[in-house]
Amino acid sequence: MGFQSKVQVIERANKTRQFYFICPAPLAEAMEFEKGEIIEWVVVDKRHLTIKRERSSGQSLKSATK
């Protein structure tokens, strides 16, 4: 099952751009993401990204920051 999301871009006055990728709530809930959790985007190729978690899936964010 896949979830579609649009890439959003904010163009700043100083000519810099920032890209945003929105994670749909059902996907975030299925992955059990928590507010403030750190993820790493890994480029596989120009059509595929992998998200890597900084913590193990069974470890809560609160216990990971202690």
C-alpha positions as CSV (number, residue, x, y, z in Angstrom):
1,M,0.0,0.0,0.0
2,G,1.3,3.5,-0.8
3,F,0.5,7.0,0.2
4,Q,0.8,9.9,-2.1
5,S,2.1,13.3,-1.0
6,K,3.0,16.5,-2.9
7,V,6.4,18.1,-2.6
8,Q,6.0,21.7,-1.3
9,V,8.6,24.4,-1.7
10,I,9.1,27.7,0.2
11,E,11.1,30.3,-1.7
12,R,12.7,32.8,0.6
13,A,13.6,36.4,-0.2
14,N,17.3,35.6,-0.2
15,K,16.8,33.2,-3.1
16,T,17.1,30.0,-1.0
17,R,14.5,27.3,-1.2
18,Q,13.3,24.8,1.4
19,F,11.5,21.6,0.4
20,Y,8.8,19.9,2.5
21,F,7.6,16.4,2.3
22,I,4.3,15.8,4.2
23,C,3.9,12.4,5.9
24,P,0.2,11.5,5.8
25,A,-1.3,10.8,9.3
26,P,-2.2,7.1,8.6
27,L,1.4,6.4,7.5
28,A,2.9,8.2,10.5
29,E,0.5,6.3,12.8
30,A,1.4,2.9,11.2
31,M,5.1,3.7,11.6
32,E,4.5,4.9,15.2
33,F,6.4,8.1,14.6
34,E,6.6,10.5,17.6
35,K,6.8,14.2,17.7
36,G,10.5,15.3,17.6
37,E,11.8,12.0,16.4
38,I,14.9,12.1,14.2
39,I,14.9,10.4,10.8
40,E,17.5,10.2,8.1
41,W,16.7,10.3,4.4
42,V,18.8,8.0,2.4
43,V,18.9,8.4,-1.4
44,V,18.8,5.0,-3.1
45,D,18.5,6.5,-6.6
46,K,16.6,9.3,-8.3
47,R,13.3,7.5,-7.8
48,H,13.6,6.0,-4.4
49,L,14.3,7.3,-0.9
50,T,14.6,5.2,2.3
51,I,13.9,6.6,5.7
52,K,16.1,5.4,8.5
53,R,15.2,5.8,12.1
54,E,17.8,7.0,14.6
55,R,16.2,4.8,17.3
56,S,15.0,1.2,17.4
57,S,11.3,0.7,16.7
58,G,10.6,-0.6,20.2
59,Q,12.4,2.3,22.0
60,S,10.3,5.3,22.9
61,L,11.6,8.8,22.2
62,K,11.6,9.7,25.9
63,S,13.8,6.7,26.8
64,A,16.1,7.4,23.8
65,T,16.9,10.9,25.0
66,K,17.9,9.9,28.5
